[in-house]
Each structure stands twice: as C-alpha cells, then as structure tokens.
Amino acid sequence: MTGGGDWQRDLLRELADGDDPDNTSVQSSAATPDALPPSPTRTEAEAAPVPEPPLAARPVPRQVHNPAVPAPTPESLPTVDPRLAIALGNPQHGDSLAQRTGRTLRRLTASASQEVTEQTRFAQELQQPVTTGRVIAVTSIRGGVGKSTVSALLGRTFNHYRHDPVLTLEADAALGTLPVRMGANTVRWSCADLARILTPSMQLTDVTGYLVPVTDGGWLLPAGQGRVGAPLDMHTYLTVTTALRRYFAVTIVDCETLPGEVARTAMDTAHARVVVAPMTAEGVHGTRQVLDWLGQLPHSALATTVVALSAASPDTTLDAKTAAAHLREPGVPVVPLPYDRHLAQGGPIHTAMLGQATRDAAVRLAAEVMQLAVRVR
C-alpha cells in the first residue's frame, strides 16, 4: 500500500495469478452461472427448461470480458418491495421535541466555543489528503447489531466533509440492508458484475455509470440485487476493491459478519477497521475476542481498529462506561453510538432526522478511523 510506483498494476498482477495485469475482469472459477447476469450469447435452446446434468457437475470456465462486446445489462430491481414500501410511514426524528427544544435553549445561554473547537478538529481529521484510496472495513460478530447502519453513517459523514469521491461498498450478499439504509430505490450492477467489466483504462466517469448515486452525494456499489444467490467470493472482492481504490479517496466496506471468508479478507487487507459491538454483555464479550484475534495478526491490525459500541434499545441495562473500558483494554478507541429513534425504525437514513448525539458520534467515529487509516502507507 505504498504511494509510489504503479501499485495498482502490481496488486492486479498478484490477483490474476500470472495473467495479464491489465485484465481485471477475470471471473473466479468458483462462481456459478446462476450468480452471473444472463449472457447475450446464450441461445434460446440453452435457456429452455430441458433436463440437464446439475450445474455443479459441469466445469465452469473462467470468463473474461471482451471490451468489443458490451456487457449484458442487469435488470434494475427495487431495494424494497413496492407493496411494502408504502407501509414504511414517515420518518421520525432521532430526538424528541423536548430534547430539541432543550438543546436550542442551552445553545442560547451557554458558550459554544468548546463545541466549535472540537468540531473543527474532527473536520480537519476527516479532510486529510490521501495519496492512495483508503479502504475502511466495517464488520461485527453477528448480524442485526447495526453494521450496515454504521457503514451508511460513515459513508454519509465522509461524503459531507470530503470534496473527493467517496464510495460505500456492500460486501455482504446475505440480503444486506446497506442499499436501503443509503436511500437507494433500485439497484442494478453488483460487485460480481463490475469485477468482469473493470479495466485500468476506465475513467471515473466510466466507473460511476455502474454505481448508484446516493441522495446526499457519494456512490454505492451493492453486493447483489436483494435476491438469495451465490455469496460474494474473495476473488471478486479483491478484484473490485483493488481496482476502485484509484478512483475513490475513501471506500467504506460493509462486510459480512465474522468469521466469514470475505470478512476476514477485508479486515486483513483494509487500511482501517470498525468493529460494531452491541451494547450487551454477550456482544461485548464476543467483540473482545475479535479484538484479541486482530492483535495476533502479523501486521498489527489492532493498531488501526476502532470499536463502535451501539445501543439498539433505550432500555439497555449494561453500564456503558464499564463495557467501553473492557473493550479499550487491548488498546483500541471505543466510540459509543447512542440509541436513536430514527435509526431504530429502519428504512432510509435521513441525516437531518438523526439525533444530535448520533450525528456527533458518527463524526467522531469517522474522524477516529480516518486518523488511523492515513497512518498506513
């Protein structure tokens, strides 16, 4: 991850296992045809429902995209079934009316100099220049603890403070919720689709044509189209993230949960990591085990890891200070994310509807992880 030389070509040469380094569209031989978009060269006879040997019994050739032949365009699918979308209701504010009123009164009667100083420091850390794209992996020990929510918060925060391109990438194909949280109405191209198309000659404007523009700015690349299918494989993940680093200053990766193969690969190769821990005794205990594992990796991944201690309920009984102290013992920063009514209701995240404490925590978390990411050369 050095800043000099053609680091992109060197990394692609390693991924291609001896193939032409300019060819970044090699599809992993482990993928099955069901995971690929339909090929325009498939005949009607092949597509007919005629009894055939199982797909797993047939050899699957490595597929290389021919630039002279346009790639098949996947169908654009909604992130939420239209029949269910009407039931989402109106988003509610993260803070109650009494909380918003009280905060306004405190601002009128108290000095805001300390708050402004802290916000300025966070902004400077978030806006640090980078020589090569920084990849930040977000994971957790189990699903449903707010991993995709934290990824979406980080993506929106980085995009708000930075003036260069920011990408939020979904690396969890198990019906992940990142596209919904990012406010995408439909998705089309996935990581696997893009892995067959990317070439070193493509410009940023070419790449963004395959991505989902986010409402508040920035870009989104989903892992799939919300269907149950083949999971994202390690080869595809490395191909896509390696190629996209030269287009985006910051890439937030919403990984699958540990100990999945892609999650382990993402955590091992990222510039910085965020482990989302639920504010429960068992969640904190399991996350501490993950931190101990990171401390055993050969390149000291623990030194570039931040823990987001997330409260999913307003009635949690676990003492937050004790939990944070336990997680800090290995030497990692811990940023508490308070319970937020807007986040708890699910659906798209509207930044303006977040509680003030949640917005402050998201900025602090982004600043902490960016500070660690720029240390990696």
C-alpha positions as CSV (number, residue, x, y, z in Angstrom):
1,M,0.0,0.0,0.0
2,T,2.7,2.4,-0.9
3,G,2.1,5.7,-2.6
4,G,4.8,5.4,-5.3
5,G,5.0,3.4,-8.5
6,D,2.2,1.6,-10.3
7,W,0.8,0.0,-7.2
8,Q,-2.5,-0.8,-9.0
9,R,-0.7,-2.9,-11.7
10,D,1.4,-4.7,-9.1
11,L,-1.6,-5.7,-7.0
12,L,-3.7,-6.8,-10.0
13,R,-0.8,-8.9,-11.2
14,E,-0.8,-10.8,-7.9
15,L,-4.6,-11.2,-8.0
16,A,-4.5,-12.5,-11.6
17,D,-2.1,-15.3,-10.7
18,G,0.2,-14.7,-13.6
19,D,-2.4,-13.4,-16.1
20,D,-2.1,-10.1,-17.9
21,P,-2.1,-7.4,-15.3
22,D,-4.2,-5.1,-17.5
23,N,-7.0,-7.7,-17.3
24,T,-9.0,-7.0,-14.2
25,S,-12.2,-8.8,-15.4
26,V,-11.2,-12.4,-14.7
27,Q,-14.2,-14.1,-13.0
28,S,-13.4,-16.6,-10.2
29,S,-13.7,-20.2,-11.2
30,A,-15.6,-20.8,-8.0
31,A,-18.6,-18.7,-9.2
32,T,-21.6,-20.5,-10.7
33,P,-23.6,-19.4,-13.8
34,D,-26.6,-18.7,-11.6
35,A,-24.7,-15.9,-10.0
36,L,-23.9,-14.1,-13.3
37,P,-26.2,-11.9,-15.4
38,P,-27.6,-13.7,-18.4
39,S,-25.2,-13.8,-21.3
40,P,-26.3,-12.2,-24.6
41,T,-24.7,-15.2,-26.5
42,R,-26.8,-17.8,-24.8
43,T,-29.2,-19.3,-27.3
44,E,-32.9,-20.0,-26.7
45,A,-32.2,-23.7,-26.7
46,E,-29.8,-23.3,-23.9
47,A,-32.2,-21.2,-21.9
48,A,-35.1,-23.7,-22.3
49,P,-36.1,-25.8,-19.3
50,V,-34.7,-29.0,-20.6
51,P,-33.4,-31.6,-18.0
52,E,-29.7,-31.3,-17.8
53,P,-26.9,-32.5,-15.5
54,P,-26.6,-30.5,-12.3
55,L,-24.6,-27.2,-12.7
56,A,-22.2,-28.2,-10.0
57,A,-21.1,-31.2,-12.1
58,R,-20.2,-29.1,-15.2
59,P,-16.8,-27.4,-15.5
60,V,-17.2,-23.6,-15.1
61,P,-14.7,-21.7,-17.4
62,R,-13.0,-18.5,-16.3
63,Q,-14.9,-15.7,-18.0
64,V,-13.1,-12.7,-19.4
65,H,-14.9,-9.7,-20.6
66,N,-14.3,-8.7,-24.2
67,P,-14.3,-4.9,-24.4
68,A,-15.6,-5.1,-28.0
69,V,-18.8,-6.8,-26.8
70,P,-21.0,-4.7,-24.5
71,A,-21.6,-6.3,-21.1
72,P,-25.2,-7.5,-20.6
73,T,-27.2,-5.0,-18.6
74,P,-28.7,-6.5,-15.4
75,E,-32.4,-5.8,-14.6
76,S,-33.0,-2.8,-12.3
77,L,-34.7,-4.1,-9.2
78,P,-36.3,-2.2,-6.2
79,T,-34.5,-2.4,-2.9
80,V,-37.8,-2.6,-1.1
81,D,-40.9,-4.4,-2.5
82,P,-43.3,-1.6,-3.6
83,R,-46.1,-3.3,-1.7
84,L,-44.1,-2.9,1.5
85,A,-42.6,0.5,0.8
86,I,-46.0,2.2,1.3
87,A,-46.0,0.8,4.9
88,L,-42.8,2.5,5.9
89,G,-44.6,5.5,7.2
90,N,-43.0,8.9,7.9
91,P,-39.5,9.0,9.4
92,Q,-39.4,10.3,13.0
93,H,-36.7,12.5,14.4
94,G,-34.0,10.9,16.5
95,D,-34.5,13.4,19.3
96,S,-37.8,14.1,20.9
97,L,-39.3,17.6,20.7
98,A,-38.4,18.2,24.3
99,Q,-34.8,17.3,23.6
100,R,-34.6,19.5,20.5
101,T,-36.1,22.4,22.5
102,G,-33.8,22.0,25.4
103,R,-30.7,21.8,23.2
104,T,-31.7,25.1,21.5
105,L,-32.1,26.8,24.8
106,R,-28.7,25.6,26.0
107,R,-27.0,26.9,22.9
108,L,-28.6,30.4,23.6
109,T,-27.4,30.5,27.2
110,A,-24.0,28.7,27.1
111,S,-20.8,29.3,25.3
112,A,-20.3,27.2,22.2
113,S,-16.5,27.8,21.9
114,Q,-15.5,24.3,23.1
115,E,-18.0,22.6,20.8
116,V,-16.8,24.6,17.8
117,T,-13.2,23.8,18.6
118,E,-14.0,20.0,18.7
119,Q,-16.0,20.1,15.5
120,T,-13.1,21.9,13.8
121,R,-10.6,19.3,14.9
122,F,-12.8,16.5,13.6
123,A,-13.3,18.2,10.3
124,Q,-9.6,18.6,9.8
125,E,-9.0,14.9,10.5
126,L,-11.8,13.9,8.1
127,Q,-10.4,16.1,5.3
128,Q,-6.9,14.8,5.5
129,P,-5.4,14.3,2.0
130,V,-4.6,10.7,0.9
131,T,-2.1,9.6,-1.7
132,T,-4.0,6.4,-2.5
133,G,-7.6,5.4,-1.7
134,R,-8.2,4.4,1.9
135,V,-10.3,1.3,2.5
136,I,-12.2,1.1,5.8
137,A,-13.9,-2.3,6.6
138,V,-16.9,-2.5,8.9
139,T,-17.9,-5.8,10.5
140,S,-19.4,-7.4,13.6
141,I,-19.6,-10.8,15.3
142,R,-23.2,-11.3,14.3
143,G,-26.0,-9.7,12.2
144,G,-28.6,-7.3,13.4
145,V,-26.3,-5.2,15.6
146,G,-26.2,-2.1,13.3
147,K,-23.2,-3.0,11.0
148,S,-24.9,-1.7,7.8
149,T,-26.2,1.3,9.7
150,V,-22.7,2.3,10.9
151,S,-21.4,1.8,7.3
152,A,-24.1,4.1,6.0
153,L,-23.4,6.7,8.7
154,L,-19.7,6.6,7.9
155,G,-20.3,6.9,4.1
156,R,-22.6,9.9,4.6
157,T,-20.2,11.6,7.0
158,F,-17.1,11.2,4.8
159,N,-19.1,12.5,1.8
160,H,-20.3,15.5,3.7
161,Y,-16.8,16.6,4.8
162,R,-14.6,15.5,1.9
163,H,-14.6,17.0,-1.6
164,D,-13.2,13.9,-3.4
165,P,-15.2,10.9,-4.4
166,V,-16.4,8.5,-1.6
167,L,-17.7,5.0,-2.2
168,T,-19.8,2.8,0.1
169,L,-19.4,-0.8,-0.9
170,E,-21.5,-3.7,0.2
171,A,-19.6,-7.0,0.7
172,D,-22.4,-8.8,2.4
173,A,-24.5,-10.7,-0.1
174,A,-26.8,-12.3,2.5
175,L,-29.7,-10.0,1.7
176,G,-27.8,-7.0,3.2
177,T,-29.6,-3.8,4.1
178,L,-27.0,-1.2,3.0
179,P,-28.8,-0.1,-0.2
180,V,-31.9,0.6,1.8
181,R,-30.1,2.4,4.6
182,M,-28.3,4.6,1.9
183,G,-31.6,5.5,0.4
184,A,-31.3,3.7,-2.9
185,N,-34.6,3.0,-4.5
186,T,-33.3,0.5,-7.1
187,V,-30.1,-1.5,-7.7
188,R,-28.7,-2.9,-10.9
189,W,-25.0,-3.6,-11.1
190,S,-23.4,-5.7,-8.4
191,C,-19.8,-6.4,-7.3
192,A,-19.7,-9.5,-9.4
193,D,-20.9,-7.7,-12.5
194,L,-18.3,-4.9,-12.0
195,A,-15.5,-7.4,-11.5
196,R,-15.9,-8.6,-15.1
197,I,-16.0,-5.1,-16.6
198,L,-13.3,-3.1,-14.8
199,T,-10.2,-2.3,-16.8
200,P,-7.3,0.0,-15.9
201,S,-8.2,2.3,-18.8
202,M,-11.6,3.2,-17.4
203,Q,-12.1,6.8,-16.1
204,L,-14.0,7.8,-13.0
205,T,-17.0,8.8,-15.2
206,D,-17.0,5.4,-16.8
207,V,-17.0,3.6,-13.4
208,T,-19.7,5.8,-11.8
209,G,-22.0,4.7,-14.6
210,Y,-22.2,1.3,-12.9
211,L,-22.8,2.7,-9.4
212,V,-25.8,4.0,-7.5
213,P,-25.6,7.8,-6.8
214,V,-26.5,8.5,-3.2
215,T,-29.0,11.2,-2.3
216,D,-26.6,13.2,-0.1
217,G,-23.7,12.6,-2.5
218,G,-21.2,9.8,-2.9
219,W,-21.7,6.4,-4.6
220,L,-22.9,3.0,-3.7
221,L,-22.0,-0.4,-5.0
222,P,-24.3,-3.2,-3.8
223,A,-23.2,-6.8,-3.4
224,G,-26.3,-8.1,-5.2
225,Q,-29.8,-7.3,-6.2
226,G,-31.6,-8.4,-3.0
227,R,-32.0,-12.0,-4.1
228,V,-30.9,-15.2,-2.5
229,G,-27.9,-16.3,-4.6
230,A,-24.3,-17.2,-4.6
231,P,-22.3,-15.3,-1.9
232,L,-19.7,-12.8,-2.8
233,D,-16.4,-14.6,-3.1
234,M,-12.9,-13.5,-2.0
235,H,-11.5,-13.2,-5.6
236,T,-14.4,-10.9,-6.6
237,Y,-14.0,-8.7,-3.5
238,L,-10.2,-8.3,-4.0
239,T,-10.6,-7.6,-7.7
240,V,-13.2,-4.8,-7.2
241,T,-11.6,-3.1,-4.1
242,T,-8.1,-3.1,-5.6
243,A,-9.4,-1.6,-8.9
244,L,-11.6,1.0,-7.3
245,R,-9.1,2.4,-4.8
246,R,-7.6,4.6,-7.5
247,Y,-11.0,6.3,-8.2
248,F,-12.2,6.9,-4.6
249,A,-10.4,8.6,-1.8
250,V,-12.3,6.7,0.8
251,T,-14.2,3.4,0.4
252,I,-16.4,2.1,3.3
253,V,-16.9,-1.6,3.0
254,D,-19.9,-3.1,4.7
255,C,-18.6,-6.7,5.3
256,E,-20.3,-9.9,6.1
257,T,-20.1,-10.9,9.8
258,L,-17.1,-12.7,11.2
259,P,-15.7,-15.3,10.7
260,G,-16.8,-15.3,7.1
261,E,-14.0,-15.6,4.5
262,V,-14.7,-12.2,2.8
263,A,-14.9,-10.5,6.2
264,R,-11.6,-11.9,7.3
265,T,-10.0,-10.9,4.0
266,A,-11.5,-7.4,4.2
267,M,-10.3,-7.0,7.8
268,D,-6.9,-8.2,6.9
269,T,-6.4,-6.0,3.8
270,A,-8.2,-2.8,4.8
271,H,-6.3,0.4,5.9
272,A,-8.6,0.7,9.0
273,R,-11.3,-1.3,10.6
274,V,-14.5,-0.7,12.5
275,V,-16.0,-3.5,14.7
276,V,-19.6,-2.9,15.7
277,A,-20.4,-4.2,19.1
278,P,-23.9,-4.4,20.5
279,M,-24.3,-2.9,24.0
280,T,-25.0,-6.2,25.6
281,A,-22.8,-8.4,27.9
282,E,-22.6,-11.2,25.3
283,G,-21.9,-8.8,22.5
284,V,-19.1,-7.0,24.3
285,H,-17.6,-10.3,25.3
286,G,-17.6,-11.7,21.7
287,T,-16.2,-8.4,20.3
288,R,-13.4,-8.6,22.8
289,Q,-12.5,-12.0,21.4
290,V,-12.4,-10.5,17.9
291,L,-10.0,-7.8,19.1
292,D,-7.7,-10.4,20.7
293,W,-7.7,-12.2,17.3
294,L,-6.8,-9.0,15.4
295,G,-4.0,-8.4,17.8
296,Q,-2.4,-11.7,16.7
297,L,-2.4,-10.8,13.0
298,P,1.2,-10.3,11.7
299,H,0.8,-6.7,10.7
300,S,-0.8,-5.4,13.9
301,A,-4.4,-4.9,12.6
302,L,-5.4,-3.9,16.1
303,A,-3.5,-0.7,15.8
304,T,-5.9,0.5,13.1
305,T,-9.1,-0.7,14.6
306,V,-12.0,1.3,16.2
307,V,-15.0,-0.2,18.1
308,A,-18.4,1.3,17.7
309,L,-20.4,0.4,20.8
310,S,-24.0,0.6,19.5
311,A,-27.1,0.8,21.7
312,A,-30.1,-0.7,19.9
313,S,-32.6,-0.1,22.7
314,P,-33.3,2.8,25.0
315,D,-33.7,0.3,27.9
316,T,-30.3,-1.3,27.9
317,T,-29.1,-2.1,31.4
318,L,-25.4,-2.7,30.7
319,D,-23.2,0.0,32.1
320,A,-21.7,1.8,29.0
321,K,-18.6,3.0,30.8
322,T,-17.7,-0.5,32.1
323,A,-18.4,-2.0,28.6
324,A,-16.2,0.6,26.9
325,A,-13.4,0.1,29.4
326,H,-13.4,-3.6,28.8
327,L,-13.1,-3.1,25.0
328,R,-10.4,-0.5,25.4
329,E,-8.1,-2.9,27.3
330,P,-6.4,-4.2,24.1
331,G,-5.6,-0.5,23.2
332,V,-8.4,0.4,20.7
333,P,-10.5,3.5,20.7
334,V,-14.2,3.0,21.5
335,V,-16.9,5.3,20.3
336,P,-20.4,4.8,21.8
337,L,-23.3,5.2,19.4
338,P,-26.5,6.1,21.4
339,Y,-29.9,4.8,20.8
340,D,-31.6,6.8,18.1
341,R,-35.3,6.6,17.3
342,H,-34.8,7.5,13.6
343,L,-32.2,4.7,13.2
344,A,-34.3,2.2,15.2
345,Q,-37.3,2.5,12.8
346,G,-35.3,1.2,9.9
347,G,-35.6,2.3,6.3
348,P,-33.5,5.0,4.6
349,I,-31.4,7.2,6.9
350,H,-32.1,10.9,6.7
351,T,-29.2,12.8,8.1
352,A,-31.3,15.8,9.1
353,M,-33.6,13.5,11.2
354,L,-30.8,12.0,13.3
355,G,-30.4,12.9,16.9
356,Q,-27.7,15.4,17.7
357,A,-25.8,12.9,19.8
358,T,-25.9,10.4,16.9
359,R,-24.5,12.9,14.5
360,D,-21.8,13.9,16.9
361,A,-20.9,10.2,17.4
362,A,-20.8,9.5,13.7
363,V,-18.4,12.4,13.1
364,R,-16.2,11.3,15.9
365,L,-16.1,7.7,14.7
366,A,-15.3,8.8,11.2
367,A,-12.5,11.1,12.4
368,E,-11.0,8.3,14.6
369,V,-10.9,5.7,11.8
370,M,-9.6,8.2,9.2
371,Q,-6.8,9.2,11.6
372,L,-5.8,5.5,11.8
373,A,-6.3,4.9,8.0
374,V,-3.8,7.6,6.9
375,R,-1.1,6.0,9.0
376,V,-0.9,3.0,6.7
377,R,1.5,3.5,3.8
